[in-house]
Amino acid sequence: MIQLTAQLDGKVALVTGGGSGIGRATALAMAREGAKVVIADVGIKGGEETVHLIQEANGEAIFVPTDVSKATEVRTLIKKVVALYGSLDCAINNAGIDGNTAATAACTEENWDRVININLKGVWLCMKYEIPEMRQQGGGSIINMASVAGLRSGLQRFPAYTTSKHGVVGLTKAAAVEYARVGIRVNAVCPGWILTPMLAIDDQLEAWVKSVVPAGRFGTPEEVAQAVVWLSSDAASFVTGHTLVVDGGFMVGAGSYSLNSGINS
């Protein structure tokens, strides 16, 4: 059974990309803290599984299939949340992909558009429709999922992903300044090397991560989720425009950011 500690008791939370990884862990953590959770994802099976896990533990959740890169679907999603629960208190814009591996000159236009449309445009579209609802109700919390790739330059062979996450950080700061006076807090979370289905782990990567992350290990989705819960709660009521890094010390470590010593097309 979910044991409520009530940090988010009575709040309505939306988690995009909630069908797996950090999104699922965040949805579970939000429910554990008393929130009613709406999971959005393009993957129906994963989204429904997350809802099942929450309901099985006596939490409250629903799933709304959504492609965050499409304005009509995002608008419909936000309308459904408000129609069902009457408010939207916490929005975690987490949906994202890493895209295909290729150096900048070899990145295809198709890959570039797909990654940017989901990772950056998707976050903007979510905020575009979340903000008016929060403004009308007198406030709310928005958390955009970025990455250490959005803070540290040079994640080789992922130009679109790196660009999208830098964009999310910038977009977060702009919105935080614009809406602070109407009670809307906008923050970003930047995970480091986290054990999720998106991360393809082999012996080389594992050894490298252990050598460059001061904590000496990968992080877990649950550790990122706890940062999201805190930023969503009233305990962070004076925090906005902040980029919270959850990386085991990677950003302050001295390791190289790439497994590759050079660029190979």
C-alpha positions as CSV (number, residue, x, y, z in Angstrom):
1,M,0.0,0.0,0.0
2,I,1.2,3.5,-0.8
3,Q,1.9,5.3,2.5
4,L,1.1,8.9,2.2
5,T,3.5,11.5,3.7
6,A,1.2,14.2,2.2
7,Q,3.8,16.5,0.6
8,L,1.4,16.7,-2.4
9,D,-1.8,15.8,-0.6
10,G,-4.8,16.9,-2.7
11,K,-2.8,18.1,-5.6
12,V,-3.4,17.1,-9.2
13,A,-0.2,16.2,-11.1
14,L,0.5,15.6,-14.7
15,V,3.5,13.5,-15.8
16,T,4.3,13.3,-19.5
17,G,6.4,10.3,-20.6
18,G,5.0,8.5,-17.6
19,G,5.0,5.1,-19.1
20,S,8.6,4.1,-18.1
21,G,11.9,5.2,-16.6
22,I,12.0,8.5,-14.8
23,G,8.5,9.3,-15.8
24,R,7.1,6.2,-14.2
25,A,9.2,6.6,-11.1
26,T,8.0,10.2,-10.8
27,A,4.3,9.2,-11.2
28,L,4.6,6.6,-8.5
29,A,6.4,9.1,-6.2
30,M,3.8,11.8,-6.8
31,A,1.0,9.3,-6.0
32,R,2.9,8.2,-2.9
33,E,2.8,11.8,-1.7
34,G,-0.9,12.0,-2.1
35,A,-1.3,13.5,-5.6
36,K,-3.9,12.5,-8.1
37,V,-1.8,11.6,-11.1
38,V,-2.4,11.9,-14.8
39,I,0.0,9.9,-17.0
40,A,0.5,10.9,-20.6
41,D,2.6,8.9,-23.0
42,V,2.6,7.7,-26.7
43,G,3.1,4.2,-25.4
44,I,-0.3,2.8,-24.4
45,K,1.0,-0.3,-22.7
46,G,3.5,1.5,-20.6
47,G,1.1,4.2,-19.6
48,E,-1.5,1.7,-18.6
49,E,1.0,-0.3,-16.6
50,T,2.0,2.8,-14.6
51,V,-1.6,3.5,-13.8
52,H,-2.1,-0.1,-12.7
53,L,0.9,0.1,-10.4
54,I,-0.5,3.2,-8.7
55,Q,-4.0,1.9,-8.4
56,E,-2.7,-1.5,-7.1
57,A,-1.1,0.5,-4.3
58,N,-4.4,2.4,-3.6
59,G,-3.3,5.5,-5.4
60,E,-5.3,7.5,-7.9
61,A,-4.3,7.8,-11.5
62,I,-5.5,7.8,-15.1
63,F,-3.8,7.5,-18.5
64,V,-4.3,9.7,-21.5
65,P,-2.5,8.7,-24.7
66,T,-0.7,11.8,-25.9
67,D,2.0,12.8,-28.5
68,V,3.5,15.9,-26.9
69,S,4.8,17.1,-30.3
70,K,1.2,17.6,-31.5
71,A,-0.6,20.7,-30.3
72,T,-4.1,19.3,-30.7
73,E,-3.2,16.3,-28.5
74,V,-1.6,18.4,-25.8
75,R,-4.5,20.8,-25.7
76,T,-6.9,17.9,-25.4
77,L,-4.8,16.4,-22.6
78,I,-4.8,19.6,-20.5
79,K,-8.5,20.0,-21.0
80,K,-9.1,16.4,-19.8
81,V,-7.0,16.9,-16.7
82,V,-9.0,20.0,-15.7
83,A,-12.3,18.6,-16.7
84,L,-11.8,15.5,-14.5
85,Y,-10.1,17.0,-11.5
86,G,-10.9,20.7,-11.6
87,S,-7.3,21.9,-11.5
88,L,-3.7,21.3,-12.6
89,D,-1.3,21.9,-9.7
90,C,1.9,20.2,-10.8
91,A,3.1,19.5,-14.3
92,I,6.1,17.4,-15.0
93,N,7.1,17.8,-18.7
94,N,9.2,14.7,-18.9
95,A,8.5,13.1,-22.3
96,G,11.7,12.8,-24.4
97,I,13.8,10.7,-26.7
98,D,17.6,10.5,-27.4
99,G,17.3,10.0,-31.2
100,N,19.8,8.3,-33.5
101,T,23.5,8.4,-32.9
102,A,25.4,10.5,-35.5
103,A,27.9,13.3,-35.6
104,T,26.5,16.7,-36.4
105,A,27.1,16.6,-40.1
106,A,25.7,13.1,-40.4
107,C,22.6,13.8,-38.4
108,T,19.6,13.4,-40.7
109,E,16.9,16.1,-41.0
110,E,14.3,13.6,-40.0
111,N,16.2,12.7,-36.8
112,W,16.8,16.3,-36.0
113,D,13.1,17.3,-36.4
114,R,11.8,14.3,-34.4
115,V,14.1,14.9,-31.4
116,I,13.5,18.7,-31.4
117,N,9.8,18.3,-31.8
118,I,9.4,15.9,-28.9
119,N,12.1,17.2,-26.5
120,L,11.9,20.9,-27.0
121,K,8.7,21.8,-28.9
122,G,6.8,19.2,-26.8
123,V,7.9,21.0,-23.6
124,W,6.9,24.3,-25.0
125,L,3.5,23.0,-26.1
126,C,2.8,21.5,-22.7
127,M,3.7,24.8,-21.0
128,K,1.6,26.8,-23.6
129,Y,-1.5,25.0,-22.4
130,E,-0.6,24.4,-18.8
131,I,0.2,28.0,-17.9
132,P,-3.2,29.5,-18.7
133,E,-4.9,26.9,-16.5
134,M,-2.5,27.5,-13.6
135,R,-2.8,31.3,-14.1
136,Q,-6.5,31.1,-13.8
137,Q,-6.4,29.0,-10.7
138,G,-3.8,31.3,-9.0
139,G,-0.6,29.3,-9.4
140,G,1.1,26.0,-9.9
141,S,4.4,24.2,-10.4
142,I,6.0,23.2,-13.7
143,I,9.1,21.1,-13.9
144,N,10.8,20.5,-17.2
145,M,13.0,17.4,-17.6
146,A,16.3,18.5,-19.1
147,S,19.7,16.8,-18.7
148,V,23.3,17.4,-17.8
149,A,23.6,17.4,-21.6
150,G,21.8,20.7,-21.5
151,L,24.4,22.2,-19.2
152,R,27.7,20.8,-20.3
153,S,28.8,21.2,-23.9
154,G,29.9,18.4,-26.1
155,L,27.8,15.3,-25.9
156,Q,29.3,13.9,-29.0
157,R,27.1,12.2,-31.7
158,F,23.9,13.5,-30.2
159,P,23.6,17.0,-31.6
160,A,19.8,17.2,-31.7
161,Y,19.5,15.8,-28.2
162,T,22.1,18.1,-26.8
163,T,20.5,21.1,-28.5
164,S,17.0,20.2,-27.3
165,K,18.1,19.9,-23.6
166,H,20.0,23.2,-23.8
167,G,16.8,24.7,-25.2
168,V,14.7,23.2,-22.3
169,V,17.0,24.9,-19.8
170,G,16.7,28.2,-21.5
171,L,12.9,27.9,-22.0
172,T,12.5,27.1,-18.3
173,K,14.4,30.3,-17.3
174,A,12.3,32.5,-19.6
175,A,9.0,31.1,-18.4
176,A,10.1,31.3,-14.7
177,V,10.7,35.1,-15.1
178,E,7.5,35.7,-17.0
179,Y,5.1,34.0,-14.6
180,A,6.7,34.2,-11.1
181,R,4.4,37.1,-10.2
182,V,1.3,35.1,-10.9
183,G,2.3,32.3,-8.7
184,I,3.6,29.8,-11.3
185,R,7.0,28.3,-10.5
186,V,9.0,26.9,-13.4
187,N,12.0,24.8,-12.7
188,A,14.2,22.2,-14.6
189,V,15.7,18.9,-13.4
190,C,18.9,17.8,-15.1
191,P,19.6,14.0,-14.5
192,G,23.0,12.6,-15.2
193,W,23.7,9.0,-16.0
194,I,20.5,7.3,-14.9
195,L,19.5,3.6,-15.2
196,T,16.5,3.8,-17.6
197,P,15.3,1.8,-20.6
198,M,16.6,4.6,-22.8
199,L,20.2,4.0,-21.7
200,A,22.0,1.2,-23.6
201,I,24.5,-0.1,-21.0
202,D,27.5,-2.3,-21.9
203,D,30.7,-3.0,-20.0
204,Q,32.6,-0.1,-21.5
205,L,29.9,2.4,-20.6
206,E,29.5,1.0,-17.1
207,A,33.3,1.2,-16.4
208,W,33.4,4.8,-17.8
209,V,30.5,6.0,-15.8
210,K,32.0,4.6,-12.6
211,S,35.3,6.3,-13.4
212,V,33.9,9.8,-14.1
213,V,30.9,10.0,-11.7
214,P,32.2,10.9,-8.3
215,A,29.5,8.8,-6.6
216,G,30.9,5.8,-8.6
217,R,27.6,4.5,-10.0
218,F,24.6,5.2,-12.1
219,G,21.6,7.0,-10.6
220,T,18.2,5.5,-10.3
221,P,14.9,6.9,-11.6
222,E,13.6,7.0,-8.1
223,E,16.4,9.4,-7.1
224,V,15.4,11.8,-9.8
225,A,11.7,11.4,-8.8
226,Q,12.5,12.5,-5.3
227,A,14.0,15.8,-6.6
228,V,10.8,16.3,-8.7
229,V,8.6,15.7,-5.7
230,W,10.5,18.3,-3.7
231,L,10.3,20.9,-6.4
232,S,6.6,20.2,-6.8
233,S,5.9,20.6,-3.1
234,D,5.2,23.7,-1.0
235,A,8.6,23.1,0.6
236,A,10.1,24.6,-2.6
237,S,7.7,27.6,-2.7
238,F,10.5,30.2,-3.1
239,V,12.3,28.2,-5.8
240,T,11.8,29.1,-9.5
241,G,14.0,29.4,-12.5
242,H,16.3,26.8,-10.9
243,T,18.1,24.0,-12.6
244,L,18.4,21.1,-10.2
245,V,21.2,18.7,-11.2
246,V,20.8,15.0,-10.1
247,D,24.0,13.4,-11.3
248,G,26.1,12.0,-8.5
249,G,28.6,14.8,-8.9
250,F,29.3,14.3,-12.6
251,M,29.1,18.0,-13.5
252,V,31.8,18.8,-11.0
253,G,33.9,15.8,-11.9
254,A,36.9,16.0,-14.2
255,G,35.9,13.2,-16.6
256,S,35.6,13.6,-20.4
257,Y,32.0,13.8,-21.6
258,S,32.4,11.4,-24.5
259,L,33.3,7.8,-24.9
260,N,34.8,8.7,-28.2
261,S,38.1,10.4,-28.6
262,G,37.2,11.8,-32.0
263,I,34.2,12.4,-34.3
264,N,33.4,9.6,-36.7
265,S,30.8,10.1,-39.3
